[in-house]
Amino acid sequence: MIDIVIDTCTLKHANDPNSKYFEHSVTFINKMFQNNVICTMDEGFALDESLNQSYIGLEYLNHLQPGSLGFNLIVHLATTNRIEFVTKKIPNGRKKYIEQLIRNKKDRIFLSVTHNSNDKTLASHDFTDYQKKKRKKIFKDIAIKIVTAEEIGANL
């Protein structure tokens, strides 16, 4: 695996022992610390919130507590040049497909960035917008894999 897009909730769950995803998120993050897989996000990310122009980066900065495992991973990836930046713009046909399938505009951005990544893999525990049937349909139609931290763990 070369790269992965990481949904904010996947990182947040590592800070919530009451989450059913807690252990898998912690394991996922620890593996990311130890490997060379790149985190892909939209262009313009900066750890300094006043300089940040990335939507995904803004999600991380707004929702991950400084000092938390997820936040520390993002800082580690940023300071070791393990973040790749891609445009969130995608071809109109794919954009319309995603807009019709995914209601939440924020989740569309994660999917668009994943579309432009190398491995086209999104780690997400969001089953509200990415239900199991939608995950299968998205993979079948546009070859984007949406997986949980547990599912991706073996590939890291």
Order of alpha helices (4+ residues) and beta strands (2+ residues): beta-alpha-alpha-beta-alpha-alpha-beta-alpha-alpha-beta-alpha-beta-alpha
